[in-house]
Amino acid sequence: PGDGFIAVDRRAVVRVVVDTVLRPPKASVVDRTFWRFVAVGLANTIVGLAVIFAFRSVVNDYFANLMGYVLVVPLSFLTHRRLSFRDAGSRWRAFARYVPTVTIGYSVNLSVLTYGLLVDTNPYLTQTVAIFFYVAVTYLLSRYFVFRSRNEHPTHFA
């Protein structure tokens, strides 16, 4: 409290990680959906990096990173919903789940970015590596939390 960090129930986080990663549903985590996510994500990442690198020439790394997310998140949601996950559920409910997913992914991204800049790594490399951490987190949460039908993965994120 007071140090700028959000209090987190560690047991709840461990349960989510165990349920999502260590005990995934019977369907394989790496399947056609994963490869569609990678393809769509690469296109979104290129757009995001272009935005970040363009802003980086006029603002600091943190603000450039934030602008990349603010401008690319709507595009990312729509393209992943339609192309990666082929979700036919409620767009608004999925978006309501997507926002915290992106927030968690962004927090991980920001942690990697902060560490990389603290140890004086090339800022372009650091931004790029940070995005890949974001991708891993958002894929898992998108797959098992955001874009799921009522009957799919009933024991996950009820």
C-alpha positions in Angstrom: 0.0 0.0 0.0 1.3 3.4 -0.9 4.1 2.1 -3.0 2.2 2.2 -6.3 1.7 -1.5 -6.6 -1.7 -3.3 -6.6 -2.3 -5.8 -3.8 -2.6 -9.3 -5.3 -3.9 -12.4 -3.7 -1.0 -14.7 -4.4 -3.0 -17.9 -3.9 -5.5 -16.8 -6.5 -2.7 -16.0 -9.0 -1.2 -19.4 -8.4 -4.5 -21.1 -9.0 -5.0 -19.2 -12.3 -1.5 -20.2 -13.5 -1.9 -23.8 -12.4 -5.4 -24.1 -14.0 -4.4 -22.3 -17.2 -0.9 -23.6 -17.8 -0.3 -26.8 -15.9 -3.8 -28.3 -16.3 -5.1 -27.0 -19.7 -8.3 -28.5 -21.1 -8.1 -31.6 -23.3 -7.6 -29.6 -26.4 -4.0 -28.8 -27.1 -2.7 -25.3 -26.3 -0.6 -25.3 -29.5 -3.1 -26.0 -32.3 -4.6 -24.1 -35.3 -5.9 -21.4 -33.0 -2.4 -20.8 -31.6 -1.0 -20.4 -35.1 -3.8 -18.1 -36.2 -3.1 -16.1 -33.0 0.6 -15.9 -33.9 -0.1 -14.8 -37.5 -2.6 -12.1 -36.5 -0.4 -11.2 -33.5 2.6 -10.7 -35.8 0.7 -8.2 -37.9 -0.6 -6.4 -34.8 2.9 -6.4 -33.3 4.4 -4.8 -36.4 1.7 -2.1 -36.2 2.4 -1.7 -32.5 6.1 -1.5 -32.8 5.8 1.1 -35.6 3.6 3.2 -33.3 6.0 2.8 -30.4 9.1 3.5 -32.5 7.4 6.6 -34.1 6.4 8.0 -30.7 9.8 7.1 -29.2 11.4 9.8 -31.4 9.4 12.5 -29.6 8.6 11.1 -26.1 10.2 8.8 -23.5 10.1 5.0 -23.8 7.3 4.5 -21.3 4.9 7.0 -23.0 5.8 5.6 -26.4 5.0 2.1 -25.1 1.7 3.3 -23.6 0.7 4.9 -26.9 1.4 1.7 -28.8 -1.0 -0.1 -26.6 -3.7 2.6 -26.5 -3.8 2.8 -30.3 -3.4 -1.0 -31.1 -5.6 -2.6 -28.5 -8.9 -2.0 -30.4 -7.4 -3.4 -33.6 -5.9 -6.3 -31.7 -9.3 -7.2 -30.1 -11.2 -7.1 -33.3 -8.6 -9.1 -35.3 -8.1 -11.7 -32.7 -11.8 -12.0 -32.0 -12.6 -12.5 -35.7 -9.5 -14.2 -37.2 -7.7 -15.9 -34.3 -10.5 -17.3 -32.1 -13.4 -16.9 -34.5 -15.5 -15.9 -31.6 -19.3 -15.6 -32.2 -20.2 -14.7 -28.6 -21.1 -11.3 -27.3 -18.6 -8.7 -28.5 -19.2 -6.5 -25.4 -18.7 -9.4 -22.9 -15.6 -10.5 -24.7 -14.3 -6.9 -24.7 -15.1 -6.6 -21.0 -12.9 -9.7 -20.5 -10.3 -8.5 -22.9 -9.6 -5.2 -21.1 -8.3 -6.9 -17.9 -6.4 -9.4 -20.1 -4.6 -6.6 -21.9 -4.0 -4.8 -18.5 -2.3 -7.9 -17.1 -0.3 -8.4 -20.3 0.7 -4.7 -20.3 1.8 -5.0 -16.6 4.1 -7.9 -17.5 5.3 -6.0 -20.6 6.0 -2.9 -18.5 7.9 -5.0 -15.9 10.2 -6.4 -18.7 10.6 -3.0 -20.2 11.5 -1.4 -16.9 14.1 -4.1 -16.1 15.6 -4.0 -19.6 16.0 -0.2 -19.4 17.4 -0.4 -15.9 20.2 -2.8 -17.0 20.9 -0.5 -19.9 19.8 -2.9 -22.7 19.2 -1.4 -26.2 15.8 0.2 -25.9 14.6 -1.1 -29.3 15.5 -4.7 -28.3 14.0 -4.2 -24.8 10.7 -2.9 -26.4 10.6 -5.9 -28.7 11.4 -8.5 -26.0 8.7 -6.9 -23.7 6.1 -7.4 -26.5 6.8 -11.1 -26.7 6.1 -11.5 -22.9 2.9 -9.6 -23.5 2.0 -12.0 -26.3 2.4 -15.1 -24.1 0.3 -13.8 -21.3 -2.5 -12.4 -23.6 -2.6 -15.6 -25.7 -3.3 -17.8 -22.6 -5.8 -15.4 -21.1 -7.5 -14.8 -24.5 -7.8 -18.5 -25.2 -9.1 -19.6 -21.8 -10.8 -16.5 -20.5 -11.8 -13.9 -23.2 -12.8 -15.9 -26.3 -14.6 -19.0 -25.0 -18.1 -20.3 -25.5 -20.3 -21.2 -22.6 -19.6 -24.9 -23.1 -15.9 -24.6 -23.8 -13.5 -25.0 -20.8 -16.2 -25.0 -18.2 -13.8 -25.5 -15.3 -11.6 -22.5 -16.3 -12.4 -19.0 -15.2 -16.0 -19.7 -14.5 
